[in-house]
Structures are given as structure tokens and as C-alpha cells.
């Protein structure tokens, strides 16, 4: 009998072959990453990228810090940091619909496209536009069309441009979001201040850029 128990232990790796044993798997104690995060080609710079385990082997040996190895991909182009396939609206949509979309997706800007099929970019509407042009004027948001309050032509960037160029555009125009279009004018993405903060690994550059954009950005 003892021999049989020993064989069971060898097969299962647990005393007695694990008979009658139940292991409870609890939480890991690690909080999940907050979200949602924009989709893009470059990895998101999470908590590990902002300092944990930065001393590497030395930190592990003398302070017990975690040595965390993360994938290193350096974004170079706008396509690397932009949010792909952004939510958009039509010129004929009402201001009320634009407000609902902003609330639903927790965003402050909507690109305005000619149609949902070709997505040719015509303009852009922001939460500020709705507040100052519709609400402050006492207009009926259900009857006010987006075409009557949107900004055009929009300031844009291109996916194959260096991302440094769109950062310069944000600083020059003091804006936090820039739609990305292909060379036919079709909407393909959106570069926002959040994309910059999440995907550019140079922390000093990110802090400086975000600070300058935020000074008077709309």
C-alpha cells in the first residue's frame, strides 16, 4: 500500500497522488491595468516602463527590486502612436448625437467625415465647440447640425510622417488631438495627447511636450 502511494506521489507531484486535495487559486494581488487604451502599433508604456526594476541586476541584488524585462519598440512614425479607426460622425448628424458619442466613448473630439464608407475627412468637432457654439448660444442641440458648428479645414497629420512632426503641430497650434489621414484624405487614425503619454518611452520628452501642449490647448 505504501508502495502504491509512493507511485501516485511521483505521478502527480503531490503526496498521496493529490487525492482529496483542492487548491484554491486566489487573486494575484496585482491590480489590472486601467483602460481602455488606444490601439496602436507601439506597445503601451505601463508601470514597468516607468521605473520598476530600473536598477536591473544591481537593484535585485542589493534591494530586492524586480528585474523586469519588457519589449522595447521605439515608435518612429505617426502610425506607431496613433489610435486607429477612431469614432467619427457625419455633417448631417445633430449636435446632440455628437455629445452622446463623446459621452459614450469618453472622448472630447470627433472627426467629421463625408460618409461612413469612404471616411473622407471634412472637419472636426470638439466638446468645446458644443459648449461655446451650441449650449452658450441657447441653440437646440437636436436641431443644430454638426456641419454648422464644426471646424474646417482640420489640421491633420499623415501615418508615415515622423511622430515628432505631429508633436510640433500640437505645440504650434496648441491642440491635443490631430486626425491622421492617408494621401487621399481618408481618415485612418487620431493622435492625441494620451497617445503621446502612453507610447513614447522618453519620459522627459513626454513630460515636456504634454506640458507645453497643455498650457493653452483647447
Number of C-alpha atoms within 10 A of each C-alpha: 6 8 8 11 13 14 15 17 16 13 13 12 11 13 15 18 17 14 11 6 10 7 6 6 6 6 7 7 6 6 7 7 9 7 6 8 12 18 17 18 16 20 19 20 18 14 9 14 17 12 10 14 18 17 16 14 15 13 15 15 12 9 10 11 16 16 17 15 11 11 8 11 14 13 17 15 19 25 24 24 29 29 23 18 12 18 16 20 22 21 21 13 16 20 28 18 15 25 20 12 18 18 12 9 10 10 13 18 25 24 27 29 21 16 14 11 8 11 19 19 26 21 24 25 25 20 18 13 20 22 13 12 16 20 14 10 10 10 13 13 17 11 11 18 20 26 19 13 19 22 17 13 10 16 17 19 24 23 22 15 14 16 23 12 14 24 24 13 19 24 20 11 13 16 19 22 25 24 26 30 20 16 11 8 16 17 25 20 26 28 29 21 18 16 21 21 19 18 23 22 20 12 14 9 13 17 12 11 18 19 13 14 21 16 11 12 15 15
